[in-house]
Every structure is written in C-alpha cells, then in structure tokens.
Amino acid sequence: MFTGIVRTVGRVAAFDGSRLTVETGTEAELGDSVAIAGVCLTVAARQNGSLAFDVVPETLARTTLGSLSVGDEVNVEPSLRAGDPLGGHIVQGHVDGVGHLRERSDLTWFDAPPEIVRYCVEKGSIAVDGTSLTVAATDDEGFAVALVPHTLDATTLGSLAPGDAVNLEVDLLAKYVERLAT
C-alpha cells in the first residue's frame, strides 16, 4: 500500500521489455514493493543506487511502463510502513487505466476512459502516475486537478506535455462503495 506522496523521481537505467532498472536513492530490500510511475512492482535486484523489477505482460498491457526508455524519469514511492503518516490517500499501485494530459490552464485536465471518469468526483482522490491528487472538476471526457508548485517540482507531472500518457488509479473506496451498492 502507498499514499501517493512521491518520495523521489528516479531515472530509467535499463529496460529490456521485462526487466526494468531504475536509478533511485530509495532504500528497498529484495521482495519489497515500490511504486514506479504509480505501478506497484516488486524489487528483484538492487545495486549501486538502482532497483530492478520484473515487469510481466499483464502490467505492460495495462500501464504506461512498456513505453519507458532509458533516461526517462519516473515517480518513485516506497511502500507505506506501519507508523508512517498517511499524507495522501490509500493507493494500491494497481493501475485502473491510462489517461492523457489534455491541457494546462488554471487547472490541469486529463482525458480518461469512461471506466475511470465514472469514479471521478469533485474533491475526490485520484492517483496520476502514483501522485495523490484531488479532483477539482470533471466532464464527460476526463477530470481536472489543481497542481501546486511543489507537486510540479517534486514529481514527473511538471514535465508532461499535452498528449502524454499517464497511469491512473481511482479511489479504492469508490470501487468498494459501488460493489456494495449492487
């Protein structure tokens, strides 16, 4: 489990389509869960400030990880430990879909598939590339968030250009409420 509070931005050191290596100062042991661009991955190897992860076809099909190249920056968050503050919201690292940056104005708009948009509500939570954000507005094609300068500086969200793909994870509580109501 994660909080969506990105701890550092790492850089892709290698990716052969199944083994992803990220240069990061994040401390993790073999078998630990680490969110990379919002995707929960298991540490398979570590050395010299890098963490390596095995990425399976299912993950590649449901996330943006397959499009990563050497040198790309990625948001990195180690898993929540007992006693850590929950500064964002409950994030599992189980990506629900891929969206795209639509535009930046006073708000930052993302286009998203209908199966994501239906869970977006004003003042609700959403994770974009693993970053916990508050939905500021919605329309039929997506949602908007207000990005503060710290978030733009401390995550990869500040370097996104219109059309860039992002991993999206809706609020887990919304999915449980829907399930219980049916």
TIKOLTOR-79544 format. One line per field, with one value per residue: residue in three letters; x, y, z of N, C-alpha, C in turn. Coordinates in steps of 0.001 Angstrom, whole numbers, padded with zeros to 6 digits. Example, Ala and Ser with C-alpha at 12.3 -4.5 7.8 and 13.67 -1.06 7.14 Angstrom:
! residues 2
r	[ALA,SER];
nX	[013190,012850];
nY	[-005690,-002250];
nZ	[007800,007080];
caX	[012300,013670];
caY	[-004500,-001060];
caZ	[007800,007140];
cX	[013200,012900];
cY	[-003300,000030];
cZ	[007800,007870];
! end
This chain:
! residues 182
r	[MET,PHE,THR,GLY,ILE,VAL,ARG,THR,VAL,GLY,ARG,VAL,ALA,ALA,PHE,ASP,GLY,SER,ARG,LEU,THR,VAL,GLU,THR,GLY,THR,GLU,ALA,GLU,LEU,GLY,ASP,SER,VAL,ALA,ILE,ALA,GLY,VAL,CYS,LEU,THR,VAL,ALA,ALA,ARG,GLN,ASN,GLY,SER,LEU,ALA,PHE,ASP,VAL,VAL,PRO,GLU,THR,LEU,ALA,ARG,THR,THR,LEU,GLY,SER,LEU,SER,VAL,GLY,ASP,GLU,VAL,ASN,VAL,GLU,PRO,SER,LEU,ARG,ALA,GLY,ASP,PRO,LEU,GLY,GLY,HIS,ILE,VAL,GLN,GLY,HIS,VAL,ASP,GLY,VAL,GLY,HIS,LEU,ARG,GLU,ARG,SER,ASP,LEU,THR,TRP,PHE,ASP,ALA,PRO,PRO,GLU,ILE,VAL,ARG,TYR,CYS,VAL,GLU,LYS,GLY,SER,ILE,ALA,VAL,ASP,GLY,THR,SER,LEU,THR,VAL,ALA,ALA,THR,ASP,ASP,GLU,GLY,PHE,ALA,VAL,ALA,LEU,VAL,PRO,HIS,THR,LEU,ASP,ALA,THR,THR,LEU,GLY,SER,LEU,ALA,PRO,GLY,ASP,ALA,VAL,ASN,LEU,GLU,VAL,ASP,LEU,LEU,ALA,LYS,TYR,VAL,GLU,ARG,LEU,ALA,THR];
nX	[000851,000393,000757,000565,002191,004803,008141,010588,012089,013006,015311,015143,017345,017781,015875,014495,012113,011120,012620,013033,015125,015798,017370,017668,017469,016048,015636,015389,014601,015217,012290,010625,007849,007551,006384,006427,006058,003468,002823,002673,005454,007710,010770,013412,016121,018978,021434,024204,022720,020542,017395,015902,013246,010946,008812,005703,003788,001000,001064,002420,000499,-001540,-000607,001553,004154,005435,006207,008420,011743,015333,016672,014306,012280,010752,008160,008764,007857,008307,006797,004170,004906,004262,003176,004005,003081,-000109,-000242,-001423,-003715,-005245,-003470,-003041,-001353,-002276,-003002,-005741,-006256,-005158,-004552,-004494,-002678,-004555,-004715,-003113,-004067,-005533,-006336,-005249,-005989,-006966,-007607,-009588,-010493,-013982,-014515,-012879,-013538,-016097,-015696,-014664,-015036,-015772,-013559,-012810,-010410,-007649,-005061,-002370,000048,001000,000851,-000873,-003807,-006304,-009474,-010629,-012502,-014821,-015617,-017306,-015249,-013049,-011072,-010092,-007320,-005813,-002619,-000085,002877,004931,004268,004542,007290,008397,007647,007059,005046,005253,006707,005137,003645,000975,-001008,000685,000919,-000442,-000491,-003410,-005149,-008064,-009917,-009909,-011930,-014223,-014650,-015282,-017631,-019332,-019453,-020673,-023131,-024406];
nY	[-001176,002265,005879,007821,009952,011038,010168,010508,011247,008982,007606,005881,003312,001028,-001049,-003865,-004721,-006589,-006592,-003972,-001372,001063,004038,005286,006881,005545,003448,-000001,-003439,-006754,-008132,-006193,-003922,-001337,001658,002533,005067,004981,002299,-000696,-002540,-005310,-005497,-006945,-007013,-005220,-002696,-000479,002014,001552,000041,-002978,-004428,-007000,-006969,-007952,-009260,-008627,-006309,-004585,-004363,-002941,-000527,002399,001583,000023,001784,003078,004439,004328,006749,008120,009807,008765,008623,007717,005764,004335,001508,001956,002030,000607,003006,005158,008405,008971,010725,011287,009592,006321,004260,001684,000950,-000466,-000086,001403,002280,004011,007386,010644,013681,016501,019377,022306,024848,027136,024965,021540,019363,016013,013532,010622,007131,006072,004223,005083,007788,007640,007204,009525,012308,015626,016935,014435,011712,010847,008960,009947,008831,007750,009830,011325,013083,015689,015754,018419,019201,017815,016385,014961,013646,013488,014590,017240,018612,020597,021640,022160,024225,022743,020027,019987,020385,018258,015867,013894,015157,017847,017935,016946,016920,018049,015324,013374,010172,008818,006890,005850,005609,005005,006096,003706,003348,004252,002240,000086,001033,001138,-001597,-002670,-001454,-002713];
nZ	[000000,-000650,-000392,-002271,-002083,-003576,-003216,-004454,-007633,-010018,-012462,-015518,-015986,-017414,-019608,-020820,-021761,-020073,-017726,-015625,-014730,-012353,-011527,-008370,-005203,-003359,-000617,-000462,000018,-001331,-002661,-001590,-002024,-004373,-005702,-009019,-011177,-010317,-010382,-008699,-008004,-007537,-005872,-007508,-007741,-006509,-006604,-006329,-006027,-007644,-008442,-009482,-011344,-012206,-014913,-015863,-018704,-018348,-016762,-018489,-020481,-019256,-018327,-018567,-018572,-020537,-022503,-021609,-021779,-021711,-019583,-019153,-016752,-013678,-011235,-007865,-005117,-002001,-000304,002112,005528,008751,011018,009501,008263,006729,004201,001744,-000020,000205,-001818,-004072,-006117,-008174,-011214,-012842,-015382,-018383,-018989,-020628,-020794,-021273,-021286,-019938,-017841,-015692,-014299,-014487,-016981,-017631,-020015,-019845,-019823,-019984,-017912,-015902,-015520,-014441,-011752,-010819,-008830,-007790,-005408,-004692,-004566,-006697,-008248,-010181,-012219,-009870,-008062,-005488,-005897,-005852,-007234,-009105,-010964,-013352,-016564,-019409,-020705,-019018,-016238,-013969,-012176,-009619,-009667,-007411,-007000,-005636,-006144,-008928,-009110,-007599,-008714,-011704,-013020,-013685,-016032,-018039,-021281,-023450,-024504,-023517,-021976,-018954,-015914,-014242,-011200,-009585,-006661,-004197,-002311,-003622,-005477,-003801,-002580,-004814,-005439,-003135,-003308,-005368];
caX	[000000,001115,-000037,000530,003151,006022,009329,011702,011984,014111,015597,015257,018721,017711,014580,014527,010761,010663,013360,013137,016082,015603,018319,016914,018034,015095,016138,014448,015193,014641,010931,009819,007020,007880,005565,007165,005038,002174,002624,003303,006388,008493,012213,014018,017570,019394,022873,024747,021709,019499,016483,015425,011924,010447,007526,005029,002961,-000251,001393,002743,-000731,-002476,000061,002459,005536,006006,006729,009589,013049,016470,016746,013011,012071,009570,007881,009112,007378,008380,005523,003851,005313,003480,003590,004218,001876,-000875,-000357,-002225,-004870,-004851,-003122,-002556,-000391,-002971,-003463,-007063,-006282,-004208,-005142,-003577,-002770,-005327,-004263,-002790,-004519,-005599,-006413,-004622,-007014,-006574,-008628,-009553,-011555,-015223,-014455,-012167,-014289,-017275,-015289,-014124,-015979,-015099,-012990,-012406,-008993,-007190,-003604,-001872,001448,001326,000756,-002204,-004330,-007712,-010221,-011193,-013631,-014967,-016500,-017568,-014026,-011960,-011095,-009065,-006705,-005024,-001268,000679,004271,005733,003972,005150,008742,008828,007166,007196,003881,005651,007331,004199,003171,-000316,-000963,001478,000148,-000223,-001190,-004478,-005751,-009165,-010016,-010339,-013197,-015303,-014917,-015969,-018997,-020072,-019654,-021634,-024437,-025019];
caY	[000000,003520,007056,008763,011031,010626,010471,010909,010951,008143,007637,004542,002990,-000044,-001716,-004769,-005185,-007408,-006194,-002512,-000916,002484,004698,005992,006837,004851,002247,-001114,-004774,-007704,-008515,-005042,-003268,000051,002181,003183,005728,004574,000866,-001486,-003539,-005996,-005382,-008224,-006865,-003867,-002472,000823,003053,001183,-001051,-003660,-005025,-007791,-006435,-009021,-008772,-008021,-004950,-003823,-004140,-002081,000674,003080,001140,-000511,002857,003713,004331,004718,008187,008654,009973,008107,008849,006565,005805,003055,001157,002513,001193,000864,004216,006263,009231,008784,012104,011418,008720,004926,003944,000311,000707,-001308,000905,001122,002637,005008,008629,011523,015096,017246,020771,023025,026236,027262,023570,020589,018414,014720,012699,009290,006251,006162,003399,005885,009029,007384,007226,010843,013264,016796,016790,013049,011435,010047,008900,010139,008368,007483,011041,011542,014386,015941,016118,019770,019310,016688,016500,013635,013032,013375,015284,018266,018752,021814,021212,023188,024245,021654,018799,020122,020277,017037,014694,013993,015827,019147,017823,016385,017739,017561,014045,012379,009149,008686,005815,006360,004708,005683,005886,002356,003404,004405,000926,-000724,001541,000671,-003052,-002903,-000904,-003535];
caZ	[000000,-000799,-000041,-003381,-001821,-004275,-002400,-005301,-009067,-010466,-013904,-016090,-016354,-018411,-019724,-021973,-022019,-018946,-016523,-015542,-013724,-012088,-010634,-007346,-003859,-002494,000057,-000507,000063,-002275,-002307,-001183,-003025,-004659,-006799,-010090,-012006,-009799,-010554,-007646,-008513,-006511,-006079,-007888,-007567,-006152,-006527,-006708,-006134,-008598,-008123,-010681,-011196,-013327,-015354,-016596,-019823,-017860,-016333,-019696,-021235,-018528,-017829,-019500,-018373,-021776,-023367,-020980,-022425,-020878,-019351,-018728,-015312,-013133,-009823,-007038,-003739,-001292,000314,003423,006659,009963,011719,008566,008085,005501,003755,000528,000169,000041,-003202,-004114,-007188,-009144,-012182,-013410,-016793,-018870,-019455,-021357,-020469,-022268,-021332,-018703,-017724,-014238,-013882,-015399,-017409,-018167,-020631,-019256,-020311,-019209,-016697,-014897,-015290,-013600,-010341,-010506,-008254,-007242,-004069,-004501,-004799,-007834,-008372,-011546,-012165,-008472,-007257,-004925,-006277,-005597,-008435,-008990,-011879,-014268,-017717,-019961,-021225,-018064,-014953,-013778,-010859,-009424,-009286,-006700,-007458,-005060,-006884,-010250,-008963,-006913,-009444,-013160,-013592,-014213,-017356,-019005,-022398,-023934,-025199,-022791,-021272,-017507,-015224,-013390,-010220,-008907,-005224,-003851,-001582,-004595,-006065,-002785,-002438,-005975,-005307,-002070,-003696,-006417];
cX	[000891,000197,-000201,001378,004488,007230,010516,011347,013226,014271,015769,016698,018774,016298,014589,013150,010221,011392,013591,014100,015976,016677,017517,017640,017136,015728,015050,015233,014571,013261,010050,008988,007429,006984,006462,006120,003638,001873,003381,004150,007187,009972,012792,015533,017849,020907,023210,023688,020618,018659,016000,014129,011621,009047,006878,004143,001658,-000025,001690,001482,-001635,-001892,000896,003888,006194,006597,007957,010863,014129,016530,015435,012956,010767,009411,008163,008560,007553,007041,005411,004265,004465,004046,003879,002944,001212,-001185,-001220,-003538,-004396,-004693,-002538,-001435,-000956,-003672,-004788,-007138,-005254,-004995,-004095,-003777,-003485,-004781,-003918,-003329,-004504,-005671,-005680,-005640,-006395,-007782,-008458,-010673,-012805,-015195,-013630,-013013,-015469,-016950,-014758,-015235,-015188,-014772,-012649,-010936,-008788,-005673,-003236,-000374,001918,001226,-000678,-002653,-005814,-008378,-010880,-012423,-013665,-015772,-016649,-016312,-012927,-012176,-009964,-008575,-005991,-003657,-000516,002134,005124,005513,004600,006661,009195,008388,007418,006052,004219,006229,006397,003822,001813,-000155,-000171,000570,000551,-001005,-002203,-004974,-006826,-009161,-010616,-011700,-014382,-015663,-015651,-017411,-019863,-020411,-020713,-023035,-025123,-025444];
cY	[001232,004672,008023,009995,010570,011081,010944,010635,010156,008255,006199,004336,001915,-000597,-002543,-005316,-006090,-007074,-004690,-002163,000591,002966,005552,005896,006106,003594,001189,-002419,-005636,-008111,-007376,-004534,-001809,000481,002947,003740,005270,003098,000126,-002583,-004115,-005899,-006774,-008204,-005424,-003812,-001056,001895,002782,000042,-001647,-004389,-005868,-007294,-007474,-008442,-008110,-006569,-004065,-003470,-003103,-000750,001322,002546,000634,000541,003541,003438,004746,006240,008806,008765,009330,008485,007566,006783,004425,002775,001768,001526,001566,002076,005392,007099,008926,010167,012312,010694,007281,004629,002534,000088,-000246,-000369,000468,001436,003693,006215,009450,012960,015815,018655,021261,024434,026506,025880,022722,019504,017154,014066,011296,008444,006375,005360,004056,007092,008793,007397,008598,011762,014447,016574,015344,012882,010619,010057,008998,009862,008219,008670,011241,012966,014469,016401,017476,019951,018062,017127,015100,012908,012863,014176,016306,018230,020098,021374,022369,023128,023101,020351,018845,019933,018906,015756,014887,014777,017185,019092,017228,017406,017202,016303,012970,011451,009077,007490,006423,005259,005487,005328,004509,002360,003534,003061,000022,-000271,001056,-000814,-003372,-002436,-001770,-004879];
cZ	[000000,-000406,-001208,-003130,-002394,-003468,-003215,-006766,-009439,-011965,-014388,-016553,-017434,-018419,-020990,-022328,-020926,-017646,-016599,-014421,-013606,-011131,-009659,-006018,-002882,-001923,000023,-000503,-001031,-001778,-001855,-002354,-003143,-005820,-007767,-011060,-011607,-009898,-009456,-008275,-007355,-006850,-006333,-007718,-007167,-006110,-006960,-006930,-007147,-008047,-009435,-010356,-012421,-013645,-016270,-017708,-019372,-017444,-017535,-020475,-020575,-018069,-018932,-019426,-019656,-022698,-022767,-021773,-021442,-020797,-018919,-017213,-014897,-011661,-009052,-005627,-003117,-000622,001708,004504,007871,010690,010826,008466,006736,004961,002538,000710,-000056,-001450,-003203,-005124,-008222,-010130,-012807,-014894,-017115,-019369,-020179,-020912,-021611,-022413,-019937,-018832,-016220,-013602,-014915,-015699,-017993,-018822,-020063,-019838,-019424,-017914,-015584,-014515,-014354,-012116,-009905,-010006,-007710,-005777,-003726,-004845,-006070,-007814,-009853,-011515,-010718,-007550,-006793,-005218,-005948,-006893,-008203,-009868,-012745,-015483,-018292,-020418,-020198,-016807,-014908,-012350,-010809,-008902,-008646,-007159,-006894,-005833,-008269,-010198,-008469,-007606,-010940,-013797,-014199,-015609,-018408,-020073,-022839,-024782,-024472,-021987,-019803,-016982,-014265,-012459,-009478,-007427,-004935,-003154,-002537,-005212,-005074,-002598,-003592,-005838,-004258,-002437,-004761,-005884];
! end
